[in-house]
Amino acid sequence: MNSIIQINELESLLIAIIVLFLGYFINSKVKVLRKYNIPEPIVGGLIVAVLITVLHQQGIDVTFKLSIKDTLMQMFFATVGLAASFKLLAKGGSRVFLFLGIATLYITIQNAVGVSLSSLLGLDPLLGLIVGSITLSGGHGTGAAWSQTFSSNFGLQTLELSMAAATFGLIMGGIIGGPVAQRLINKHKLKSEFGDGENHHIKHPELVTYSDQEEDRITAKNSIEVLFILLICVTGAAHVKELVDSCGISWLRIPDFVYALFIGVFITNLCETTKVYKVNKETVDALGTISLSLFLAMALMSLQLWELLELALPMLLILTVQTVTLAIFAYFITFRLMGKSYDAAIIAGGHCGFGMGATPTAVMNMGSLVSRNGPSPQAFMVVPIVGAFFIDIANLIVLQAYISFIQ
């Protein structure tokens, strides 16, 4: 039995910041990581996760107290909502549903790949759904939920496989998104309509870039005001979710951070309409970037990589094929159908993130890309809304259709 080292809340936060610094340092020294926009939390987080895995193999388990992690994620998505004026929503509304159609098409292909390869390798076809959209487009939470269904309905014990597959997808989604999108940008000579550089807020004060290179002109007063609004979004999300669940419609399974996003949309547009208060978008930008960076550092450093070592070779083969399939789909299909523009390239990079991992991974990919190439506010509206909410509904419908067909 392994001995356990418990890292407390404050020390865990300190380690998360060190993870970011480590990622920044390594990326500054390794040209290939900068060239392909591999996000700093991926780099630093994986190094720490590897060290913890080595300790695990030596009989020592290190655990972190990361209760603040989910709050940081909700704060980030609240900033996405605060950045969404009616004008922006009207401009990108149709693209949300276009991207939803593309993402739904992909999860259909994703499950076809999983089921087909499982059958060819002599495995239960249902396992192909586990290494398909259940864990890759769905993530750890969806994987755990479906594992209970597979156990009770089909007698398949898939929890460990689900967690390992979701972990694999989280890592690979963060690795392939940058190279796919950057190659599209370079090949087609695409540019942001706002230009590149680090001073977008001088000409566009209402722009939220989510670039850690942006020079934000913020004050202590603005920071406290926006932090207050973000906490309203986070606490309000919990109450709204509780209210929705109490009304008997908890089957929607909408995560808290989606409610936080929509509360942010409501607040920012209420302020714009009434003109009683103006939300400082530069402060929103800075706090959103900080929240996302810390959340991802915590998520990556706490990965249990030894679960990947338990993946059977056939499953690892299927997941590798899934990674290549998504990269090809995003490069040739997502990019073209979304308009072959700069925004389309950033969205393709984001699709790699949540098509293999989770919505925060998609946003992390896009954040690394815009830090180098320039803002894409449309991508930061389209991808989170589809990846955080709509895709779960589409995934449920597609999965039910596959299960009915297989059975």
Summary of the structure (lengths in Angstrom):
residues: 407
radius of gyration: 20.6
end to end distance: 40.7
largest distance: 64.6
contacts: 1507
relative contact order: 0.19
helix: 77%
strand: 2%
